[in-house]
Amino acid sequence: MKFSDHIKPISYLKAHASEIIRQLGKQSEPLIITQNGEAKVIMQDIKAYEQNQETMALLKILALGNRQIEEGKTHNAKQVIRTMRKRRKADE
């Protein structure tokens, strides 16, 4: 995606707000709004925003997992399963 195709001045936003909102709902690309020639705001559809937030959350979980592996904070899967089975039997 080329950001240069999705840049509009704030005056365009003011004059075409409803059209922009409809367009954002149809596309997943964000729209960059400029003020005095500088990029100030990024607008995007709520579904695209939510998807980005979910992706960021997953990336954070992966980064945390990688850090724990590097620090040696891991457990043997067979031992974890054995422990869980013992706890389940104790609860029955």
SERO-4910 file (N, C-alpha, C, O; in steps of 0.05 Angstrom, whole numbers):
BEGIN
 pado doro    nc1    nc2    nc3   cac1   cac2   cac3    cc1    cc2    cc3    oc1    oc2    oc3
  Met    A     17    -23      0      0      0      0     18     25      0     37     27     15
  Lys    A     11     43    -17     25     69    -18     10     90     -2    -13     96     -8
  Phe    A     23    100     19     10    120     36      4    145     20    -15    159     26
  Ser    A     20    151      0     17    176    -15    -10    177    -29    -20    198    -35
  Asp    A    -22    154    -34    -49    153    -46    -71    158    -26    -94    162    -34
  His    A    -65    158     -1    -85    160     20    -80    184     39    -83    182     63
  Ile    A    -71    206     28    -66    230     43    -85    252     34    -87    258     10
  Lys    A    -99    265     53   -117    286     47   -114    309     67   -107    303     91
  Pro    A   -117    334     59   -116    356     79   -141    356     96   -162    345     89
  Ile    A   -139    370    118   -162    371    137   -186    385    124   -208    379    131
  Ser    A   -181    403    105   -203    416     92   -220    396     76   -244    399     74
  Tyr    A   -207    376     64   -221    355     50   -238    338     69   -261    331     63
  Leu    A   -227    333     92   -242    318    113   -267    334    121   -289    323    123
  Lys    A   -264    360    125   -287    376    133   -309    377    112   -333    376    118
  Ala    A   -301    377     86   -320    379     64   -332    353     56   -354    352     45
  His    A   -318    331     62   -327    304     53   -328    283     75   -323    260     69
  Ala    A   -335    291     99   -334    272    121   -351    247    117   -341    225    121
  Ser    A   -376    250    108   -393    226    105   -382    208     83   -383    183     85
  Glu    A   -372    219     62   -360    204     40   -336    189     49   -332    165     42
  Ile    A   -319    202     65   -295    189     75   -302    166     93   -290    144     91
  Ile    A   -322    169    110   -330    148    128   -340    124    112   -334    101    119
  Arg    A   -356    129     92   -366    107     75   -342     92     61   -342     68     60
  Gln    A   -323    108     51   -300     96     38   -283     80     57   -274     58     50
  Leu    A   -279     90     81   -263     75    101   -277     48    108   -263     28    113
  Gly    A   -303     48    108   -318     23    113   -315      2     91   -316    -22     97
  Lys    A   -310     11     67   -307     -7     44   -278    -17     41   -274    -39     31
  Gln    A   -259     -1     49   -231     -8     46   -218    -12     73   -228     -3     93
  Ser    A   -196    -26     73   -182    -30     99   -158    -11    101   -145    -11    122
  Glu    A   -153      5     81   -131     23     82   -137     48     99   -160     59     97
  Pro    A   -119     57    115   -124     82    131   -121    107    113   -110    106     91
  Leu    A   -132    128    123   -130    154    110   -114    173    128   -119    175    152
  Ile    A    -94    186    117    -77    204    132    -87    232    127    -90    241    104
  Ile    A    -93    247    149   -102    274    148    -79    293    155    -66    289    175
  Thr    A    -76    313    138    -54    332    143    -66    359    152    -89    366    146
  Gln    A    -50    373    167    -57    400    176    -32    417    172    -10    411    183
  Asn    A    -34    439    158    -12    456    151     11    441    138     35    446    144
  Gly    A      4    421    121     24    406    107     37    383    122     54    369    111
  Glu    A     30    380    147     42    358    163     21    337    169     -2    343    175
  Ala    A     29    312    168     11    290    176      5    293    205     23    295    222
  Lys    A    -21    292    212    -30    296    240    -46    273    250    -44    266    274
  Val    A    -63    260    233    -82    240    243    -84    218    222    -82    222    198
  Ile    A    -88    194    232    -94    172    214   -123    162    221   -129    157    244
  Met    A   -139    160    201   -166    150    204   -168    122    192   -157    117    170
  Gln    A   -183    105    205   -187     78    194   -213     67    204   -224     75    224
  Asp    A   -223     47    189   -248     34    196   -244     19    222   -223     10    229
  Ile    A   -266     18    238   -264      5    264   -256    -24    263   -242    -33    280
  Lys    A   -266    -38    243   -258    -67    240   -228    -70    235   -216    -87    246
  Ala    A   -217    -52    218   -188    -53    213   -173    -46    239   -152    -58    244
  Tyr    A   -183    -27    254   -170    -19    279   -170    -43    298   -150    -49    311
  Glu    A   -193    -56    301   -195    -78    320   -176   -101    311   -164   -114    328
  Gln    A   -175   -106    285   -157   -126    275   -128   -119    281   -112   -137    289
  Asn    A   -121    -94    278    -93    -85    285    -88    -89    314    -66    -97    322
  Gln    A   -107    -83    331   -104    -86    360   -100   -115    368    -83   -122    384
  Glu    A   -115   -133    355   -112   -162    360    -85   -171    351    -72   -187    365
  Thr    A    -76   -162    328    -49   -169    318    -28   -160    337     -9   -174    342
  Met    A    -30   -135    347    -11   -125    366    -10   -141    391     11   -146    402
  Ala    A    -33   -149    401    -35   -165    425    -21   -192    421     -6   -201    438
  Leu    A    -25   -205    398    -12   -230    392     18   -227    390     33   -244    399
  Leu    A     27   -205    377     56   -200    375     68   -196    402     91   -205    407
  Lys    A     54   -183    421     64   -179    448     67   -206    462     86   -211    476
  Ile    A     47   -223    458     48   -250    471     72   -266    460     86   -279    475
  Leu    A     76   -264    434     98   -278    421    125   -267    432    143   -283    438
  Ala    A    127   -241    434    152   -229    444    157   -237    473    180   -243    480
  Leu    A    136   -238    489    139   -247    517    148   -276    518    166   -283    533
  Gly    A    135   -293    501    143   -321    500    172   -324    492    187   -341    504
  Asn    A    181   -310    472    209   -311    463    228   -302    485    249   -314    489
  Arg    A    220   -281    500    237   -271    522    239   -293    544    261   -297    555
  Gln    A    217   -306    550    217   -327    570    234   -350    562    248   -362    578
  Ile    A    233   -357    536    251   -378    526    280   -371    529    296   -387    538
  Glu    A    287   -346    521    314   -337    523    324   -337    552    347   -342    557
  Glu    A    306   -331    571    313   -330    599    312   -357    613    317   -360    636
  Gly    A    304   -378    597    303   -405    608    279   -410    626    279   -429    641
  Lys    A    259   -393    623    235   -396    640    214   -414    625    192   -405    619
  Thr    A    222   -439    621    205   -458    607    201   -483    624    215   -487    643
  His    A    181   -498    617    174   -523    631    172   -545    610    163   -541    588
  Asn    A    179   -569    619    177   -592    602    147   -598    598    132   -600    617
  Ala    A    138   -601    573    110   -606    567     99   -631    580     77   -631    590
  Lys    A    114   -653    580    105   -677    592    100   -674    622     81   -684    632
  Gln    A    118   -660    635    115   -655    663     91   -638    669     77   -643    689
  Val    A     86   -618    653     63   -600    657     37   -616    654     19   -613    670
  Ile    A     36   -633    634     12   -650    629      8   -669    653    -15   -672    662
  Arg    A     29   -681    662     27   -699    686     16   -684    710     -2   -693    724
  Thr    A     27   -660    715     18   -644    738    -12   -637    735    -27   -638    754
  Met    A    -20   -629    711    -48   -622    706    -66   -646    711    -88   -643    722
  Arg    A    -58   -669    701    -74   -693    705    -76   -700    735    -98   -708    744
  Lys    A    -55   -697    750    -55   -703    778    -75   -684    792    -90   -692    810
  Arg    A    -74   -658    785    -92   -638    797   -121   -645    791   -138   -642    808
  Arg    A   -126   -652    766   -153   -659    758   -164   -683    773   -187   -683    782
  Lys    A   -147   -703    777   -155   -727    792   -160   -720    821   -178   -731    834
  Ala    A   -144   -702    832   -147   -694    860   -173   -679    864   -185   -680    885
  Asp    A   -182   -664    843   -207   -648    845   -232   -666    841   -254   -657    849
  Glu    A   -229   -689    830   -252   -707    825   -263   -720    849   -282   -735    848
***
